[in-house]
Amino acid sequence: ARDSMEEAIANMREGAQALAKADRARAQAAQGRGGQPLRDPLGRPVGEAGGGVNVPEISDAQRARELLEELRRRLSEGERTDDEIKYLERLLERF
């Protein structure tokens, strides 16, 4: 199941890249004809796909799971002070 999920994510990335490339080509063609730059419904120039959005890699999600597991493990240890326990609980609430 994990392999098929990774393959699906890779296919989605490829599709998004192809769509962005097509948008850039369309925007360049419109500007080449002397027209105004194309804009999306929100008024952003077409062809600047992503706009600085960073999509986490699988490894980022795995790292987050590992951190949560470590927080839970530490919380389950009996040798923690009340302050440490409250701190760990606050961290877990954020996730």
GROMACS elastic network, one bead per residue, 0.5 to 0.9 nm:
[ bonds ]
;  ai    aj funct       b0    kb
    1     4     6  0.52636   500
    1     5     6  0.62499   500
    1     6     6  0.87324   500
    2     5     6  0.50398   500
    2     6     6  0.61847   500
    2     7     6  0.85440   500
    3     6     6  0.51373   500
    3     7     6  0.60975   500
    3     8     6  0.85672   500
    4     8     6  0.60681   500
    4     9     6  0.86246   500
    5     8     6  0.50362   500
    5     9     6  0.62402   500
    5    10     6  0.86094   500
    6     9     6  0.51276   500
    6    10     6  0.61674   500
    6    11     6  0.86071   500
    6    58     6  0.81274   500
    7    10     6  0.50469   500
    7    11     6  0.61445   500
    7    12     6  0.86117   500
    8    11     6  0.50494   500
    8    12     6  0.61882   500
    8    13     6  0.86891   500
    9    12     6  0.50210   500
    9    13     6  0.62480   500
    9    14     6  0.86710   500
   10    13     6  0.51146   500
   10    14     6  0.62505   500
   10    15     6  0.86391   500
   11    14     6  0.50778   500
   11    15     6  0.61398   500
   11    16     6  0.86007   500
   12    15     6  0.50556   500
   12    16     6  0.61323   500
   12    17     6  0.85889   500
   13    16     6  0.50878   500
   13    17     6  0.61498   500
   13    18     6  0.85943   500
   14    17     6  0.51171   500
   14    18     6  0.61633   500
   14    19     6  0.85943   500
   15    18     6  0.50749   500
   15    19     6  0.61120   500
   15    20     6  0.85698   500
   16    19     6  0.50569   500
   16    20     6  0.61152   500
   16    21     6  0.85604   500
   16    49     6  0.87873   500
   17    20     6  0.50749   500
   17    21     6  0.61275   500
   17    22     6  0.86264   500
   17    49     6  0.85097   500
   18    21     6  0.50642   500
   18    22     6  0.62072   500
   18    23     6  0.86279   500
   19    22     6  0.51060   500
   19    23     6  0.61662   500
   19    24     6  0.86542   500
   19    49     6  0.87254   500
   20    23     6  0.50350   500
   20    24     6  0.61813   500
   20    25     6  0.86221   500
   20    46     6  0.87516   500
   20    47     6  0.63263   500
   20    48     6  0.76789   500
   20    49     6  0.55131   500
   20    50     6  0.83537   500
   21    24     6  0.51581   500
   21    25     6  0.62388   500
   21    26     6  0.86712   500
   21    47     6  0.74382   500
   21    49     6  0.85131   500
   22    25     6  0.50848   500
   22    26     6  0.61694   500
   22    27     6  0.86071   500
   22    47     6  0.81679   500
   23    26     6  0.50833   500
   23    27     6  0.61149   500
   23    28     6  0.85700   500
   23    46     6  0.62777   500
   23    47     6  0.50856   500
   23    48     6  0.84330   500
   23    49     6  0.81117   500
   24    27     6  0.50641   500
   24    28     6  0.60912   500
   24    29     6  0.85215   500
   24    46     6  0.66925   500
   24    48     6  0.72811   500
   24    49     6  0.82524   500
   25    28     6  0.51403   500
   25    29     6  0.61158   500
   25    30     6  0.86662   500
   25    47     6  0.76159   500
   26    29     6  0.50864   500
   26    30     6  0.62483   500
   26    31     6  0.87090   500
   26    38     6  0.82487   500
   26    46     6  0.83992   500
   26    47     6  0.79943   500
   27    30     6  0.51688   500
   27    31     6  0.62598   500
   27    32     6  0.85212   500
   27    37     6  0.63467   500
   27    38     6  0.56748   500
   27    39     6  0.85962   500
   27    45     6  0.83226   500
   27    46     6  0.61469   500
   27    47     6  0.61823   500
   28    31     6  0.51238   500
   28    32     6  0.59568   500
   28    33     6  0.87075   500
   28    37     6  0.80637   500
   28    38     6  0.88605   500
   28    47     6  0.82890   500
   29    33     6  0.64488   500
   29    35     6  0.89356   500
   30    33     6  0.53518   500
   30    34     6  0.68702   500
   30    35     6  0.55369   500
   30    36     6  0.70832   500
   30    37     6  0.66150   500
   30    38     6  0.70412   500
   31    34     6  0.51877   500
   31    35     6  0.51431   500
   31    36     6  0.61714   500
   31    37     6  0.57060   500
   31    38     6  0.80191   500
   32    35     6  0.72456   500
   33    36     6  0.88958   500
   34    37     6  0.88963   500
   35    38     6  0.83528   500
   36    39     6  0.88315   500
   37    45     6  0.66573   500
   37    46     6  0.75682   500
   38    43     6  0.87964   500
   38    44     6  0.83887   500
   38    45     6  0.59356   500
   38    46     6  0.55232   500
   38    47     6  0.84326   500
   39    42     6  0.75256   500
   39    43     6  0.51853   500
   39    44     6  0.52294   500
   39    46     6  0.50906   500
   39    47     6  0.88148   500
   40    43     6  0.52991   500
   40    44     6  0.54865   500
   40    45     6  0.64658   500
   40    46     6  0.59124   500
   41    44     6  0.75313   500
   43    46     6  0.87201   500
   44    48     6  0.82354   500
   45    48     6  0.65023   500
   46    49     6  0.72518   500
   48    51     6  0.60216   500
   49    52     6  0.83026   500
   49    53     6  0.89567   500
   50    53     6  0.52378   500
   50    54     6  0.79788   500
   51    54     6  0.89940   500
   56    59     6  0.78277   500
   56    60     6  0.57662   500
   56    61     6  0.71214   500
   57    60     6  0.53190   500
   57    61     6  0.68984   500
   57    62     6  0.89051   500
   58    61     6  0.52607   500
   58    62     6  0.62812   500
   58    63     6  0.86749   500
   59    63     6  0.60597   500
   59    64     6  0.86196   500
   60    63     6  0.50487   500
   60    64     6  0.62844   500
   60    65     6  0.87547   500
   61    64     6  0.51069   500
   61    65     6  0.63635   500
   61    66     6  0.87216   500
   62    65     6  0.51210   500
   62    66     6  0.62594   500
   62    67     6  0.87257   500
   63    66     6  0.50262   500
   63    67     6  0.62335   500
   63    68     6  0.86918   500
   64    67     6  0.51173   500
   64    68     6  0.62750   500
   64    69     6  0.86632   500
   65    68     6  0.51274   500
   65    69     6  0.61822   500
   65    70     6  0.86312   500
   66    69     6  0.50882   500
   66    70     6  0.61929   500
   66    71     6  0.86788   500
   67    70     6  0.50599   500
   67    71     6  0.61979   500
   67    72     6  0.86321   500
   68    71     6  0.50984   500
   68    72     6  0.61926   500
   68    73     6  0.85256   500
   68    92     6  0.71935   500
   68    95     6  0.78786   500
   69    72     6  0.51264   500
   69    73     6  0.60424   500
   69    74     6  0.86137   500
   70    74     6  0.61185   500
   70    75     6  0.84729   500
   71    74     6  0.52260   500
   71    75     6  0.61079   500
   71    76     6  0.86692   500
   71    88     6  0.64392   500
   71    89     6  0.84647   500
   71    91     6  0.78694   500
   71    92     6  0.70820   500
   72    75     6  0.50180   500
   72    76     6  0.62059   500
   72    77     6  0.88692   500
   72    88     6  0.80783   500
   72    89     6  0.87714   500
   72    92     6  0.78403   500
   73    76     6  0.52130   500
   73    77     6  0.66010   500
   74    77     6  0.53005   500
   74    78     6  0.86032   500
   74    80     6  0.81485   500
   74    85     6  0.86084   500
   74    88     6  0.78689   500
   75    78     6  0.78213   500
   75    80     6  0.76474   500
   75    84     6  0.84144   500
   75    85     6  0.61721   500
   75    88     6  0.63705   500
   75    89     6  0.75676   500
   76    79     6  0.89387   500
   76    80     6  0.88870   500
   77    80     6  0.66865   500
   78    81     6  0.87136   500
   80    83     6  0.80492   500
   80    84     6  0.59305   500
   80    85     6  0.62311   500
   81    84     6  0.51982   500
   81    85     6  0.62402   500
   81    86     6  0.86844   500
   82    85     6  0.50685   500
   82    86     6  0.61548   500
   82    87     6  0.85483   500
   83    86     6  0.51717   500
   83    87     6  0.61345   500
   83    88     6  0.86702   500
   84    87     6  0.50137   500
   84    88     6  0.61535   500
   84    89     6  0.85426   500
   85    88     6  0.51803   500
   85    89     6  0.61306   500
   85    90     6  0.86274   500
   86    89     6  0.50510   500
   86    90     6  0.61732   500
   86    91     6  0.86870   500
   87    90     6  0.51331   500
   87    91     6  0.63411   500
   87    92     6  0.87607   500
   88    91     6  0.50631   500
   88    92     6  0.62524   500
   88    93     6  0.86989   500
   89    92     6  0.50742   500
   89    93     6  0.62108   500
   89    94     6  0.89162   500
   90    93     6  0.51169   500
   90    94     6  0.67137   500
   91    94     6  0.54698   500
   91    95     6  0.71729   500
   92    95     6  0.53870   500
